[in-house]
């Protein structure tokens, strides 16, 4: 019984983790490049150029992630293993970093 509950919690945490990576910790195209690509979606060279112009959604978090990769990996591991609510550790002012 406990194993089923633990497995369900792990699956929920993995789903939230994937959702977090897809929506908050990813790269996006600037709006004008995305518009160009949608209008001319048949041209692969426009899409290749638009992919080169991608930028992170949260630039300061991306800088933090590059500066402290082990810490970010630890938070991700704890988020998957224990609770998806640990992702709030990035934005909670607990670490007293100016960027947060």
Gaussian input, Z-matrix of N, CA and C with variables (Angstrom, degrees):
# hf/3-21g

backbone

0 1
 N
 C     1     B1
 C     2     B2     1     A1
 N     3     B3     2     A2     1     D1
 C     4     B4     3     A3     2     D2
 C     5     B5     4     A4     3     D3
 N     6     B6     5     A5     4     D4
 C     7     B7     6     A6     5     D5
 C     8     B8     7     A7     6     D6
 N     9     B9     8     A8     7     D7
 C    10    B10     9     A9     8     D8
 C    11    B11    10    A10     9     D9
 N    12    B12    11    A11    10    D10
 C    13    B13    12    A12    11    D11
 C    14    B14    13    A13    12    D12
 N    15    B15    14    A14    13    D13
 C    16    B16    15    A15    14    D14
 C    17    B17    16    A16    15    D15
 N    18    B18    17    A17    16    D16
 C    19    B19    18    A18    17    D17
 C    20    B20    19    A19    18    D18
 N    21    B21    20    A20    19    D19
 C    22    B22    21    A21    20    D20
 C    23    B23    22    A22    21    D21
 N    24    B24    23    A23    22    D22
 C    25    B25    24    A24    23    D23
 C    26    B26    25    A25    24    D24
 N    27    B27    26    A26    25    D25
 C    28    B28    27    A27    26    D26
 C    29    B29    28    A28    27    D27
 N    30    B30    29    A29    28    D28
 C    31    B31    30    A30    29    D29
 C    32    B32    31    A31    30    D30
 N    33    B33    32    A32    31    D31
 C    34    B34    33    A33    32    D32
 C    35    B35    34    A34    33    D33
 N    36    B36    35    A35    34    D34
 C    37    B37    36    A36    35    D35
 C    38    B38    37    A37    36    D36
 N    39    B39    38    A38    37    D37
 C    40    B40    39    A39    38    D38
 C    41    B41    40    A40    39    D39
 N    42    B42    41    A41    40    D40
 C    43    B43    42    A42    41    D41
 C    44    B44    43    A43    42    D42
 N    45    B45    44    A44    43    D43
 C    46    B46    45    A45    44    D44
 C    47    B47    46    A46    45    D45
 N    48    B48    47    A47    46    D46
 C    49    B49    48    A48    47    D47
 C    50    B50    49    A49    48    D48
 N    51    B51    50    A50    49    D49
 C    52    B52    51    A51    50    D50
 C    53    B53    52    A52    51    D51
 N    54    B54    53    A53    52    D52
 C    55    B55    54    A54    53    D53
 C    56    B56    55    A55    54    D54
 N    57    B57    56    A56    55    D55
 C    58    B58    57    A57    56    D56
 C    59    B59    58    A58    57    D57
 N    60    B60    59    A59    58    D58
 C    61    B61    60    A60    59    D59
 C    62    B62    61    A61    60    D60
 N    63    B63    62    A62    61    D61
 C    64    B64    63    A63    62    D62
 C    65    B65    64    A64    63    D63
 N    66    B66    65    A65    64    D64
 C    67    B67    66    A66    65    D65
 C    68    B68    67    A67    66    D66
 N    69    B69    68    A68    67    D67
 C    70    B70    69    A69    68    D68
 C    71    B71    70    A70    69    D69
 N    72    B72    71    A71    70    D70
 C    73    B73    72    A72    71    D71
 C    74    B74    73    A73    72    D72
 N    75    B75    74    A74    73    D73
 C    76    B76    75    A75    74    D74
 C    77    B77    76    A76    75    D75
 N    78    B78    77    A77    76    D76
 C    79    B79    78    A78    77    D77
 C    80    B80    79    A79    78    D78
 N    81    B81    80    A80    79    D79
 C    82    B82    81    A81    80    D80
 C    83    B83    82    A82    81    D81
 N    84    B84    83    A83    82    D82
 C    85    B85    84    A84    83    D83
 C    86    B86    85    A85    84    D84
 N    87    B87    86    A86    85    D85
 C    88    B88    87    A87    86    D86
 C    89    B89    88    A88    87    D87
 N    90    B90    89    A89    88    D88
 C    91    B91    90    A90    89    D89
 C    92    B92    91    A91    90    D90
 N    93    B93    92    A92    91    D91
 C    94    B94    93    A93    92    D92
 C    95    B95    94    A94    93    D93
 N    96    B96    95    A95    94    D94
 C    97    B97    96    A96    95    D95
 C    98    B98    97    A97    96    D96
 N    99    B99    98    A98    97    D97
 C   100   B100    99    A99    98    D98
 C   101   B101   100   A100    99    D99
 N   102   B102   101   A101   100   D100
 C   103   B103   102   A102   101   D101
 C   104   B104   103   A103   102   D102
 N   105   B105   104   A104   103   D103
 C   106   B106   105   A105   104   D104
 C   107   B107   106   A106   105   D105
 N   108   B108   107   A107   106   D106
 C   109   B109   108   A108   107   D107
 C   110   B110   109   A109   108   D108
 N   111   B111   110   A110   109   D109
 C   112   B112   111   A111   110   D110
 C   113   B113   112   A112   111   D111
 N   114   B114   113   A113   112   D112
 C   115   B115   114   A114   113   D113
 C   116   B116   115   A115   114   D114
 N   117   B117   116   A116   115   D115
 C   118   B118   117   A117   116   D116
 C   119   B119   118   A118   117   D117
 N   120   B120   119   A119   118   D118
 C   121   B121   120   A120   119   D119
 C   122   B122   121   A121   120   D120
 N   123   B123   122   A122   121   D121
 C   124   B124   123   A123   122   D122
 C   125   B125   124   A124   123   D123
 N   126   B126   125   A125   124   D124
 C   127   B127   126   A126   125   D125
 C   128   B128   127   A127   126   D126
 N   129   B129   128   A128   127   D127
 C   130   B130   129   A129   128   D128
 C   131   B131   130   A130   129   D129
 N   132   B132   131   A131   130   D130
 C   133   B133   132   A132   131   D131
 C   134   B134   133   A133   132   D132
 N   135   B135   134   A134   133   D133
 C   136   B136   135   A135   134   D134
 C   137   B137   136   A136   135   D135
 N   138   B138   137   A137   136   D136
 C   139   B139   138   A138   137   D137
 C   140   B140   139   A139   138   D138
 N   141   B141   140   A140   139   D139
 C   142   B142   141   A141   140   D140
 C   143   B143   142   A142   141   D141
 N   144   B144   143   A143   142   D142
 C   145   B145   144   A144   143   D143
 C   146   B146   145   A145   144   D144
 N   147   B147   146   A146   145   D145
 C   148   B148   147   A147   146   D146
 C   149   B149   148   A148   147   D147
 N   150   B150   149   A149   148   D148
 C   151   B151   150   A150   149   D149
 C   152   B152   151   A151   150   D150
 N   153   B153   152   A152   151   D151
 C   154   B154   153   A153   152   D152
 C   155   B155   154   A154   153   D153
 N   156   B156   155   A155   154   D154
 C   157   B157   156   A156   155   D155
 C   158   B158   157   A157   156   D156
 N   159   B159   158   A158   157   D157
 C   160   B160   159   A159   158   D158
 C   161   B161   160   A160   159   D159
 N   162   B162   161   A161   160   D160
 C   163   B163   162   A162   161   D161
 C   164   B164   163   A163   162   D162
 N   165   B165   164   A164   163   D163
 C   166   B166   165   A165   164   D164
 C   167   B167   166   A166   165   D165
 N   168   B168   167   A167   166   D166
 C   169   B169   168   A168   167   D167
 C   170   B170   169   A169   168   D168
 N   171   B171   170   A170   169   D169
 C   172   B172   171   A171   170   D170
 C   173   B173   172   A172   171   D171
 N   174   B174   173   A173   172   D172
 C   175   B175   174   A174   173   D173
 C   176   B176   175   A175   174   D174
 N   177   B177   176   A176   175   D175
 C   178   B178   177   A177   176   D176
 C   179   B179   178   A178   177   D177
 N   180   B180   179   A179   178   D178
 C   181   B181   180   A180   179   D179
 C   182   B182   181   A181   180   D180
 N   183   B183   182   A182   181   D181
 C   184   B184   183   A183   182   D182
 C   185   B185   184   A184   183   D183
 N   186   B186   185   A185   184   D184
 C   187   B187   186   A186   185   D185
 C   188   B188   187   A187   186   D186
 N   189   B189   188   A188   187   D187
 C   190   B190   189   A189   188   D188
 C   191   B191   190   A190   189   D189
 N   192   B192   191   A191   190   D190
 C   193   B193   192   A192   191   D191
 C   194   B194   193   A193   192   D192
 N   195   B195   194   A194   193   D193
 C   196   B196   195   A195   194   D194
 C   197   B197   196   A196   195   D195
 N   198   B198   197   A197   196   D196
 C   199   B199   198   A198   197   D197
 C   200   B200   199   A199   198   D198
 N   201   B201   200   A200   199   D199
 C   202   B202   201   A201   200   D200
 C   203   B203   202   A202   201   D201
 N   204   B204   203   A203   202   D202
 C   205   B205   204   A204   203   D203
 C   206   B206   205   A205   204   D204
 N   207   B207   206   A206   205   D205
 C   208   B208   207   A207   206   D206
 C   209   B209   208   A208   207   D207
 N   210   B210   209   A209   208   D208
 C   211   B211   210   A210   209   D209
 C   212   B212   211   A211   210   D210
 N   213   B213   212   A212   211   D211
 C   214   B214   213   A213   212   D212
 C   215   B215   214   A214   213   D213
 N   216   B216   215   A215   214   D214
 C   217   B217   216   A216   215   D215
 C   218   B218   217   A217   216   D216
 N   219   B219   218   A218   217   D217
 C   220   B220   219   A219   218   D218
 C   221   B221   220   A220   219   D219
 N   222   B222   221   A221   220   D220
 C   223   B223   222   A222   221   D221
 C   224   B224   223   A223   222   D222
 N   225   B225   224   A224   223   D223
 C   226   B226   225   A225   224   D224
 C   227   B227   226   A226   225   D225
 N   228   B228   227   A227   226   D226
 C   229   B229   228   A228   227   D227
 C   230   B230   229   A229   228   D228
 N   231   B231   230   A230   229   D229
 C   232   B232   231   A231   230   D230
 C   233   B233   232   A232   231   D231
 N   234   B234   233   A233   232   D232
 C   235   B235   234   A234   233   D233
 C   236   B236   235   A235   234   D234
 N   237   B237   236   A236   235   D235
 C   238   B238   237   A237   236   D236
 C   239   B239   238   A238   237   D237
 N   240   B240   239   A239   238   D238
 C   241   B241   240   A240   239   D239
 C   242   B242   241   A241   240   D240
 N   243   B243   242   A242   241   D241
 C   244   B244   243   A243   242   D242
 C   245   B245   244   A244   243   D243
 N   246   B246   245   A245   244   D244
 C   247   B247   246   A246   245   D245
 C   248   B248   247   A247   246   D246
 N   249   B249   248   A248   247   D247
 C   250   B250   249   A249   248   D248
 C   251   B251   250   A250   249   D249
 N   252   B252   251   A251   250   D250
 C   253   B253   252   A252   251   D251
 C   254   B254   253   A253   252   D252
 N   255   B255   254   A254   253   D253
 C   256   B256   255   A255   254   D254
 C   257   B257   256   A256   255   D255
 N   258   B258   257   A257   256   D256
 C   259   B259   258   A258   257   D257
 C   260   B260   259   A259   258   D258
 N   261   B261   260   A260   259   D259
 C   262   B262   261   A261   260   D260
 C   263   B263   262   A262   261   D261
 N   264   B264   263   A263   262   D262
 C   265   B265   264   A264   263   D263
 C   266   B266   265   A265   264   D264
 N   267   B267   266   A266   265   D265
 C   268   B268   267   A267   266   D266
 C   269   B269   268   A268   267   D267
 N   270   B270   269   A269   268   D268
 C   271   B271   270   A270   269   D269
 C   272   B272   271   A271   270   D270
 N   273   B273   272   A272   271   D271
 C   274   B274   273   A273   272   D272
 C   275   B275   274   A274   273   D273
 N   276   B276   275   A275   274   D274
 C   277   B277   276   A276   275   D275
 C   278   B278   277   A277   276   D276
 N   279   B279   278   A278   277   D277
 C   280   B280   279   A279   278   D278
 C   281   B281   280   A280   279   D279
 N   282   B282   281   A281   280   D280
 C   283   B283   282   A282   281   D281
 C   284   B284   283   A283   282   D282
 N   285   B285   284   A284   283   D283
 C   286   B286   285   A285   284   D284
 C   287   B287   286   A286   285   D285
 N   288   B288   287   A287   286   D286
 C   289   B289   288   A288   287   D287
 C   290   B290   289   A289   288   D288
 N   291   B291   290   A290   289   D289
 C   292   B292   291   A291   290   D290
 C   293   B293   292   A292   291   D291
 N   294   B294   293   A293   292   D292
 C   295   B295   294   A294   293   D293
 C   296   B296   295   A295   294   D294
 N   297   B297   296   A296   295   D295
 C   298   B298   297   A297   296   D296
 C   299   B299   298   A298   297   D297

   B1=1.4522
   B2=1.5271
   B3=1.3499
   B4=1.4639
   B5=1.5200
   B6=1.3220
   B7=1.4631
   B8=1.5266
   B9=1.3092
   B10=1.4642
   B11=1.5301
   B12=1.3184
   B13=1.4668
   B14=1.5283
   B15=1.3279
   B16=1.4630
   B17=1.5322
   B18=1.3160
   B19=1.4577
   B20=1.5288
   B21=1.3162
   B22=1.4645
   B23=1.5300
   B24=1.3224
   B25=1.4714
   B26=1.5195
   B27=1.3200
   B28=1.4587
   B29=1.5254
   B30=1.3056
   B31=1.4700
   B32=1.5256
   B33=1.3224
   B34=1.4682
   B35=1.5201
   B36=1.3295
   B37=1.4651
   B38=1.5143
   B39=1.3209
   B40=1.4623
   B41=1.5244
   B42=1.3182
   B43=1.4663
   B44=1.5250
   B45=1.3097
   B46=1.4634
   B47=1.5258
   B48=1.3182
   B49=1.4582
   B50=1.5272
   B51=1.3019
   B52=1.4677
   B53=1.5265
   B54=1.3158
   B55=1.4542
   B56=1.5260
   B57=1.3301
   B58=1.4623
   B59=1.5219
   B60=1.3210
   B61=1.4635
   B62=1.5267
   B63=1.3181
   B64=1.4609
   B65=1.5221
   B66=1.3322
   B67=1.4602
   B68=1.5230
   B69=1.3185
   B70=1.4574
   B71=1.5208
   B72=1.2944
   B73=1.4552
   B74=1.5291
   B75=1.3227
   B76=1.4540
   B77=1.5209
   B78=1.3024
   B79=1.4525
   B80=1.5265
   B81=1.3201
   B82=1.4594
   B83=1.5244
   B84=1.3127
   B85=1.4554
   B86=1.5162
   B87=1.3229
   B88=1.4621
   B89=1.5341
   B90=1.3088
   B91=1.4578
   B92=1.5245
   B93=1.3363
   B94=1.4650
   B95=1.5277
   B96=1.3444
   B97=1.4669
   B98=1.5277
   B99=1.3175
   B100=1.4602
   B101=1.5314
   B102=1.3318
   B103=1.4549
   B104=1.5303
   B105=1.3442
   B106=1.4685
   B107=1.5173
   B108=1.3176
   B109=1.4597
   B110=1.5273
   B111=1.3182
   B112=1.4724
   B113=1.5149
   B114=1.3278
   B115=1.4557
   B116=1.5245
   B117=1.3290
   B118=1.4655
   B119=1.5182
   B120=1.3255
   B121=1.4608
   B122=1.5203
   B123=1.3095
   B124=1.4618
   B125=1.5240
   B126=1.3205
   B127=1.4666
   B128=1.5273
   B129=1.3275
   B130=1.4716
   B131=1.5274
   B132=1.3357
   B133=1.4762
   B134=1.5274
   B135=1.3359
   B136=1.4729
   B137=1.5244
   B138=1.3265
   B139=1.4620
   B140=1.5240
   B141=1.3249
   B142=1.4699
   B143=1.5174
   B144=1.3162
   B145=1.4664
   B146=1.5258
   B147=1.3191
   B148=1.4637
   B149=1.5298
   B150=1.3255
   B151=1.4674
   B152=1.5217
   B153=1.3161
   B154=1.4672
   B155=1.5263
   B156=1.3103
   B157=1.4713
   B158=1.5269
   B159=1.3276
   B160=1.4611
   B161=1.5261
   B162=1.3167
   B163=1.4609
   B164=1.5219
   B165=1.3435
   B166=1.4719
   B167=1.5246
   B168=1.3218
   B169=1.4617
   B170=1.5224
   B171=1.3202
   B172=1.4618
   B173=1.5296
   B174=1.3325
   B175=1.4631
   B176=1.5321
   B177=1.3235
   B178=1.4688
   B179=1.5253
   B180=1.3138
   B181=1.4567
   B182=1.5224
   B183=1.3108
   B184=1.4556
   B185=1.5353
   B186=1.3341
   B187=1.4607
   B188=1.5313
   B189=1.3314
   B190=1.4626
   B191=1.5223
   B192=1.3289
   B193=1.4603
   B194=1.5280
   B195=1.3325
   B196=1.4659
   B197=1.5245
   B198=1.3204
   B199=1.4623
   B200=1.5298
   B201=1.3231
   B202=1.4618
   B203=1.5301
   B204=1.3322
   B205=1.4728
   B206=1.5285
   B207=1.3341
   B208=1.4707
   B209=1.5257
   B210=1.3178
   B211=1.4583
   B212=1.5242
   B213=1.3190
   B214=1.4618
   B215=1.5277
   B216=1.3212
   B217=1.4650
   B218=1.5157
   B219=1.3461
   B220=1.4578
   B221=1.5282
   B222=1.3284
   B223=1.4659
   B224=1.5253
   B225=1.3320
   B226=1.4588
   B227=1.5270
   B228=1.3222
   B229=1.4673
   B230=1.5274
   B231=1.3288
   B232=1.4681
   B233=1.5247
   B234=1.3304
   B235=1.4588
   B236=1.5285
   B237=1.3197
   B238=1.4612
   B239=1.5239
   B240=1.3369
   B241=1.4646
   B242=1.5320
   B243=1.3292
   B244=1.4641
   B245=1.5258
   B246=1.3286
   B247=1.4577
   B248=1.5151
   B249=1.3240
   B250=1.4548
   B251=1.5309
   B252=1.3146
   B253=1.4603
   B254=1.5264
   B255=1.3337
   B256=1.4527
   B257=1.5250
   B258=1.3230
   B259=1.4591
   B260=1.5244
   B261=1.3247
   B262=1.4592
   B263=1.5201
   B264=1.3131
   B265=1.4614
   B266=1.5221
   B267=1.3207
   B268=1.4597
   B269=1.5195
   B270=1.3187
   B271=1.4571
   B272=1.5286
   B273=1.3176
   B274=1.4617
   B275=1.5251
   B276=1.3139
   B277=1.4638
   B278=1.5215
   B279=1.3106
   B280=1.4622
   B281=1.5242
   B282=1.3235
   B283=1.4683
   B284=1.5218
   B285=1.3203
   B286=1.4566
   B287=1.5336
   B288=1.3063
   B289=1.4605
   B290=1.5213
   B291=1.3064
   B292=1.4589
   B293=1.5209
   B294=1.3213
   B295=1.4630
   B296=1.5171
   B297=1.3314
   B298=1.4546
   B299=1.5057
   A1=111.09
   A2=115.45
   A3=119.09
   A4=111.31
   A5=116.14
   A6=119.72
   A7=111.13
   A8=117.53
   A9=121.42
   A10=109.93
   A11=117.13
   A12=121.15
   A13=110.10
   A14=117.03
   A15=120.59
   A16=111.15
   A17=116.92
   A18=120.58
   A19=110.91
   A20=117.55
   A21=120.93
   A22=110.67
   A23=117.13
   A24=120.60
   A25=110.91
   A26=117.04
   A27=120.89
   A28=110.88
   A29=117.55
   A30=120.93
   A31=110.88
   A32=117.18
   A33=120.83
   A34=110.44
   A35=117.00
   A36=120.41
   A37=111.46
   A38=117.65
   A39=120.56
   A40=110.52
   A41=117.23
   A42=120.48
   A43=110.34
   A44=118.02
   A45=120.57
   A46=111.03
   A47=117.76
   A48=121.45
   A49=110.63
   A50=117.34
   A51=120.72
   A52=109.98
   A53=117.13
   A54=121.04
   A55=110.90
   A56=117.20
   A57=121.23
   A58=110.76
   A59=116.84
   A60=119.81
   A61=111.74
   A62=117.66
   A63=120.44
   A64=112.90
   A65=118.28
   A66=119.97
   A67=115.05
   A68=119.22
   A69=119.85
   A70=113.84
   A71=117.87
   A72=120.91
   A73=108.85
   A74=116.48
   A75=119.60
   A76=109.50
   A77=114.79
   A78=121.83
   A79=108.40
   A80=116.21
   A81=120.41
   A82=108.98
   A83=113.84
   A84=119.86
   A85=108.79
   A86=117.79
   A87=118.29
   A88=110.05
   A89=116.16
   A90=121.18
   A91=112.58
   A92=117.96
   A93=118.55
   A94=111.85
   A95=117.74
   A96=119.86
   A97=110.77
   A98=115.82
   A99=118.60
   A100=110.91
   A101=116.37
   A102=120.28
   A103=111.53
   A104=115.14
   A105=119.00
   A106=110.63
   A107=115.83
   A108=118.99
   A109=111.29
   A110=117.82
   A111=120.29
   A112=111.47
   A113=116.24
   A114=119.56
   A115=110.09
   A116=116.72
   A117=121.04
   A118=110.28
   A119=117.86
   A120=121.19
   A121=113.17
   A122=118.05
   A123=119.73
   A124=111.97
   A125=117.52
   A126=120.82
   A127=110.04
   A128=118.31
   A129=120.01
   A130=113.14
   A131=118.55
   A132=119.27
   A133=111.31
   A134=117.31
   A135=120.30
   A136=109.21
   A137=116.84
   A138=120.51
   A139=111.07
   A140=117.98
   A141=120.80
   A142=111.12
   A143=117.13
   A144=120.81
   A145=110.40
   A146=117.78
   A147=121.46
   A148=110.46
   A149=118.12
   A150=120.49
   A151=111.73
   A152=117.37
   A153=121.18
   A154=111.22
   A155=117.51
   A156=122.27
   A157=113.03
   A158=118.57
   A159=120.26
   A160=110.95
   A161=115.07
   A162=121.72
   A163=108.53
   A164=116.76
   A165=118.44
   A166=110.97
   A167=115.50
   A168=120.31
   A169=110.24
   A170=116.99
   A171=122.66
   A172=107.73
   A173=117.00
   A174=121.49
   A175=112.24
   A176=116.61
   A177=118.72
   A178=111.17
   A179=117.33
   A180=119.30
   A181=110.72
   A182=117.29
   A183=120.61
   A184=110.47
   A185=117.13
   A186=120.35
   A187=110.29
   A188=117.07
   A189=121.06
   A190=110.87
   A191=116.57
   A192=121.63
   A193=110.86
   A194=117.13
   A195=119.81
   A196=111.44
   A197=117.68
   A198=121.34
   A199=111.93
   A200=118.16
   A201=122.76
   A202=111.39
   A203=118.37
   A204=119.31
   A205=113.56
   A206=118.05
   A207=119.93
   A208=111.01
   A209=116.48
   A210=120.76
   A211=110.98
   A212=116.54
   A213=120.54
   A214=109.85
   A215=117.03
   A216=120.26
   A217=112.10
   A218=116.77
   A219=120.93
   A220=111.02
   A221=116.72
   A222=120.06
   A223=110.40
   A224=117.15
   A225=120.26
   A226=111.06
   A227=117.25
   A228=120.54
   A229=111.11
   A230=117.00
   A231=120.62
   A232=109.80
   A233=115.51
   A234=119.49
   A235=110.96
   A236=116.91
   A237=119.88
   A238=110.94
   A239=117.19
   A240=120.39
   A241=113.09
   A242=117.51
   A243=119.52
   A244=113.74
   A245=115.34
   A246=118.35
   A247=110.00
   A248=115.64
   A249=120.16
   A250=111.26
   A251=118.08
   A252=120.78
   A253=112.53
   A254=117.88
   A255=120.24
   A256=112.35
   A257=118.34
   A258=120.13
   A259=110.29
   A260=117.47
   A261=120.47
   A262=111.90
   A263=118.21
   A264=121.19
   A265=111.50
   A266=117.17
   A267=119.31
   A268=112.20
   A269=117.98
   A270=121.92
   A271=113.58
   A272=118.52
   A273=119.06
   A274=114.48
   A275=120.27
   A276=124.69
   A277=112.17
   A278=118.29
   A279=121.67
   A280=111.79
   A281=116.58
   A282=120.16
   A283=112.05
   A284=118.56
   A285=124.64
   A286=111.64
   A287=115.67
   A288=120.78
   A289=108.63
   A290=116.90
   A291=120.59
   A292=111.92
   A293=117.12
   A294=118.62
   A295=112.30
   A296=118.16
   A297=120.25
   A298=110.24
   D1=-47.44
   D2=-179.61
   D3=-66.17
   D4=-33.28
   D5=178.69
   D6=-66.14
   D7=-36.48
   D8=178.66
   D9=-66.72
   D10=-42.70
   D11=178.53
   D12=-65.14
   D13=-42.96
   D14=178.74
   D15=-63.84
   D16=-40.55
   D17=178.16
   D18=-65.84
   D19=-41.30
   D20=177.51
   D21=-62.88
   D22=-42.10
   D23=177.97
   D24=-63.70
   D25=-40.78
   D26=178.60
   D27=-63.82
   D28=-41.92
   D29=178.67
   D30=-64.41
   D31=-41.59
   D32=177.58
   D33=-62.81
   D34=-42.82
   D35=178.95
   D36=-63.31
   D37=-39.61
   D38=178.86
   D39=-66.59
   D40=-39.84
   D41=177.81
   D42=-62.95
   D43=-45.15
   D44=178.01
   D45=-64.65
   D46=-36.89
   D47=179.09
   D48=-64.17
   D49=-45.29
   D50=178.68
   D51=-64.57
   D52=-40.58
   D53=176.92
   D54=-61.96
   D55=-41.83
   D56=177.79
   D57=-61.47
   D58=-45.97
   D59=-179.51
   D60=-64.77
   D61=-35.76
   D62=-177.93
   D63=-74.74
   D64=-29.81
   D65=-173.03
   D66=-109.39
   D67=-27.33
   D68=-173.62
   D69=-117.29
   D70=-31.03
   D71=-175.91
   D72=-115.17
   D73=59.08
   D74=-177.24
   D75=-141.61
   D76=178.19
   D77=178.63
   D78=-99.75
   D79=151.26
   D80=176.91
   D81=-137.97
   D82=157.54
   D83=175.99
   D84=-86.85
   D85=141.35
   D86=171.72
   D87=-59.45
   D88=153.16
   D89=-171.04
   D90=-59.81
   D91=-41.38
   D92=-177.44
   D93=-67.53
   D94=-32.30
   D95=176.75
   D96=-72.99
   D97=-36.31
   D98=177.79
   D99=-65.72
   D100=-38.64
   D101=177.24
   D102=-63.73
   D103=-43.31
   D104=178.13
   D105=-60.14
   D106=-42.09
   D107=-178.81
   D108=-67.43
   D109=-38.77
   D110=-179.85
   D111=-67.53
   D112=-37.52
   D113=179.89
   D114=-70.39
   D115=-41.80
   D116=-177.28
   D117=-112.36
   D118=47.96
   D119=-174.26
   D120=-67.88
   D121=-8.76
   D122=178.13
   D123=-84.29
   D124=-11.37
   D125=-177.52
   D126=-99.66
   D127=111.60
   D128=-178.11
   D129=-67.97
   D130=-24.94
   D131=-179.39
   D132=-69.44
   D133=-31.60
   D134=176.31
   D135=-66.92
   D136=-41.56
   D137=179.01
   D138=-65.73
   D139=-40.58
   D140=178.13
   D141=-63.06
   D142=-40.72
   D143=177.81
   D144=-66.85
   D145=-38.83
   D146=179.24
   D147=-66.46
   D148=-36.92
   D149=178.02
   D150=-63.98
   D151=-31.59
   D152=178.21
   D153=-68.92
   D154=-25.05
   D155=-175.96
   D156=-92.82
   D157=5.94
   D158=-178.74
   D159=-63.23
   D160=149.63
   D161=178.63
   D162=-138.71
   D163=155.01
   D164=179.71
   D165=-68.55
   D166=151.14
   D167=178.08
   D168=-65.38
   D169=-45.06
   D170=179.58
   D171=-116.22
   D172=99.56
   D173=-174.04
   D174=-65.53
   D175=-38.22
   D176=-178.90
   D177=-69.88
   D178=-38.01
   D179=176.48
   D180=-66.53
   D181=-36.60
   D182=177.78
   D183=-63.03
   D184=-39.56
   D185=176.42
   D186=-65.25
   D187=-41.37
   D188=177.60
   D189=-63.56
   D190=-40.42
   D191=-179.39
   D192=-64.25
   D193=-37.69
   D194=177.91
   D195=-73.87
   D196=-30.45
   D197=-178.81
   D198=-77.31
   D199=-36.04
   D200=-177.33
   D201=-127.32
   D202=67.46
   D203=-175.65
   D204=-67.22
   D205=-33.09
   D206=179.69
   D207=-67.10
   D208=-41.05
   D209=179.72
   D210=-65.12
   D211=-42.71
   D212=178.78
   D213=-63.79
   D214=-41.67
   D215=176.72
   D216=-62.37
   D217=-37.75
   D218=178.10
   D219=-64.71
   D220=-44.38
   D221=178.14
   D222=-62.79
   D223=-40.62
   D224=177.44
   D225=-62.44
   D226=-43.05
   D227=-179.44
   D228=-65.02
   D229=-42.85
   D230=178.78
   D231=-66.24
   D232=-36.20
   D233=179.42
   D234=-63.86
   D235=-41.19
   D236=179.31
   D237=-72.86
   D238=-43.06
   D239=-173.26
   D240=-75.58
   D241=-40.88
   D242=-173.26
   D243=-105.18
   D244=-62.94
   D245=-175.92
   D246=-158.15
   D247=141.04
   D248=179.13
   D249=-67.75
   D250=-13.88
   D251=-178.77
   D252=-71.63
   D253=-10.71
   D254=177.61
   D255=-69.56
   D256=-13.09
   D257=177.37
   D258=-64.96
   D259=-23.86
   D260=176.48
   D261=-65.68
   D262=-14.18
   D263=178.29
   D264=-63.16
   D265=-24.51
   D266=178.45
   D267=-69.56
   D268=-34.14
   D269=-170.57
   D270=-115.88
   D271=23.02
   D272=-170.96
   D273=-101.30
   D274=7.18
   D275=-178.35
   D276=64.77
   D277=6.50
   D278=-178.45
   D279=-66.07
   D280=-32.45
   D281=-174.78
   D282=-89.04
   D283=-1.23
   D284=175.58
   D285=55.81
   D286=44.48
   D287=176.23
   D288=-100.92
   D289=139.56
   D290=-175.84
   D291=-62.85
   D292=-31.63
   D293=-176.45
   D294=-70.16
   D295=-17.56
   D296=179.02
   D297=-98.22

